[in-house]
Amino acid sequence: MLPEIILTRYVTPLREGGSLPAIVEADDLGTYVIKFTGAGQGRKSLIAEIVSGELARRLGLPVPELALIHLDPLIARAEPDPEIQELLRASAGLNLAMDYLPGSIGYDPAVHTVDPRLAGRVLWLDAYTNNVDRTWRNPNMLLWHGRPYLIDHGASLIFHHNWPGAAGATTRPYNAADHVLAASGPDLAAADRDLAPLVTPGLLTEVTALVPDQWLADEPGFTTPDDVRAAYTRHLLARATDRTWLPETAR
């Protein structure tokens, strides 16, 4: 399971994020970037962060460590900004934390490069999870100690915003035209050959089990959180089996 920590201090907002994430400190003395359940994108954004992020980690891609973080709404009393106060109160309970990488810099495709093998694997993952938010305008990649790290997977798994139509999205093609690594010579064929066999029912069951029950409860059309997990597993397994969604350069 993901580690569980307690928020002890709200440090500063990261206003470049649409969901107003923030840097916080926790009771394990660590510093984290927190994503809030009370933000506009809601809990499904955090589900996507866990499923896609932990799937990436298990496929060998660099992702900051994730944790579940408990937020006491009394923290809001110390914040002078009414918008932040409202967000903290709306996010009481369990939220998502990502390890803060001090000194990291944003990936700039005009300056930085990624080797074709890694570029292919990142593009494969984004195509597989239908991540529409790793473009040259918004790379969602950090460089830390000279190594790229993938962040912000909340815009992936867009099928879960319309479960009745999820089956029709299984083979939906992925448009890689604006992907930040499209011009890096990504070796998609090698990535597909190496990564697709690793996506097994066991792997998907393991990853979906990391999502807290309370973020899956009361999902329309499902009876229990495990029913929702099974739906994620079925969809992602079908997508891993029929890979007609791969960008044309990989076929």
N, C-alpha and C positions, 0 to 999 in steps of 0.2 A: 504494500500500500504506500501511497505518498505520505511523507512525514507530515505531522500536524504541529503547527507552531501557533503562538499567540502574539498578536500585534501589541507592541508596547509604546511605540511613538510614531506618529505621522510626521515625516520629515519635510517633504516638498512635493507638489504635484508635478507631473510631466505633461505639460499642457499641449505638447505636440500630438498627443494621442487623442483620438476622438472620444474615447471612453473615460478620459481623465484618470489614467493610471497614476500611481504615485510611488515615491521612494519611502519606505517605512523601515523601522527596526522591529525586531522580534525578540521573544524571550530566550532564544538560543544564541543571542548576541550577534546574529547575522543581520545583514542589510538586504532588502528585497525590493523588487518592483511588484506592487499589488495590482491585481485586476479585480474590479468590484462587481458583485452580483447586482448591485443597485444601479449600475451604469445603464445607458440606453440600450446597449446590445443585449443585456440580460444574461441569464445563466447559460443559454446555448452557446454564447461566445466562449464561455469558460469551459464548457464541455468540449468544444472544438480545440481549444488550447491544450487540453489534457490528451485527447485522443490523437490528434495529429502530432503534437509535440512528443509524446511518449512513443508513438509509432516511429517517428524520426529517430529518436534515441536508440531504439531497438534495431533499427536498420543501419546504425553506425554513423548517423549524422550528428553534428555538434549542436546541442540545444542546452541552454542554461537549466540547471536543476529546478524542478518544480516542487511546490509544497502547498498544502492546504493551510490557510491562516485564519484564525478566529479573531473577529473584530468585535470589541465591546463598544456599543454606540455611545457610551460616555466619553470616548475619545473625541467626539465631535465638539464637546464643550470647550476644548482648548484651541479650536480653530476659528480665526476671525472671519474667514471667507464664508458667506452664507451658502454659496454653491457647494463648497466642500463639506460644510456641516450637513447639508441635505443629503449628499451622496453617502457620507459615513453612516448617517442614521438609517438610510435605506438599505445599507449593506450589512446590517447587524448579523452576526453569525459567521458562517463559513464562506471564505473567499479564496482566490487563487493567488499564490505568490511565486515569483520567478527570481532566482538568484541574481542579485545585482552584480554586474561586472564592472568594477571601478576602473576608470581609465579607458574604457572601451570607446571606440569611435564608430560612427555610422559608415556602412559600406557605400562607397561612391563609385559607380560604374565608369565614371570618366577618369578615375585615378587608380582604382584597385582592380585586381584580376583574380580569377579563380581558375584552377586547372580544369581541363575538360572533363576529367573523371568525376571530380566533386560537383562540377556544374551540372553534369548529366544526372547525378543522383538527386541533387536538390530539385531540378526541374521535374524529374520523375515523381518525386514525392508530392510536389505541388500539383502536378497533373492528376495524380492518383487521388489526392484529397480535395481536388478542385479548389485549390487556394487561389483566390483572385487578387490577393493583396501582397504580391512580391514583384512589383513592377519597377522599371527604372525610375519612376517618379517617387516610389515609396518602397525601397528595397527590403525593409524589415530584416536586415542583416547587420550584425555588429562585428567589428574586428577587435579581438582581445588577445593580447600576446601574439599577434600576428596570425591568429586563426579565426576564420569566420564562424559566427554563431547565428543560428536561425531563431528569430523571435516572432511573436505576434501571429499566431495561427487561428485567431478568432474568426477570421473570414472564410475559413475552410469548411468543408462538410456542409455546403449550402443546402444539400438535399434535406437536412433535418428541419428546415424551416417550412417544409411542405411534405409531411410524411405520406399523404395519399398519392403524391406524384413521385415519390422516391424511386419506385421501380423504373419509371421512365427515364430517370437520370443516371442509371447504372452505366450506360455506354455513351453518355453525352460527351462529345469531343472537348478537349481542352485547348483553348486559344493561347498559344505561347508567344504571340507576336510582341506583347509588351513586357514579357518576363525579363527581369533584370539580368538574367544570365543567358538569354537567348543569343547574344552576340559573343559569348565566351567559348563557342565551339563545343557545346555540351555533348558528351558521348552518351546519348540516350539509349542507344542499342545495347551498350555494355551495362548501363544502369538497369535496364529492363531485364536483361539476362541474369544479373546478379541479385536484384532485389525482389522481383516478382515471386520466385520460389520461396522466399522467406516469409511471405504473408500467408500465414496458415490460420485455420480456425483457432488453434491454441494461442497464437500471438494476439489475434484480435480479441479473444475472450479476456486475455490478460490485461490488455490495454483498456478495454471498456470497463473492466472491474475497478479501475482506479477512480472512476467518476463517482462522487458521493451520491447515495440514494436520494437525498433531498433535492438534488438538481435534476433528477429524472422523474420524481414523483409528479403525479397529476398531469402527465403528458396526455393530451387528448388522443383517444384511440388505443391506449395501452392500459393494462390493469396494474402492473407492478413495474418497479424500476428494472428488474431483470428482463422483463418483456422488451423494454426500450433498448437495453444493452444487446439483446439478441437481434433486434432490428438493425442496429448499427453493424453488428458482426455480419449479418446476412448481406447487407448492402455492400460493405467493403470487401467481403469475400467474393461476391459476384463481380465487383469491379476489378479485382485482382485477377480473376479468371478470364474475363473477356476484356482485353485491353485495347479495344478499338478507340478508346478515348485518348490514346497516346498522340501527341503532336505528330504531324505528318513526317517530320524529319527522322522520327524514330522507327518508322515502319519500312 
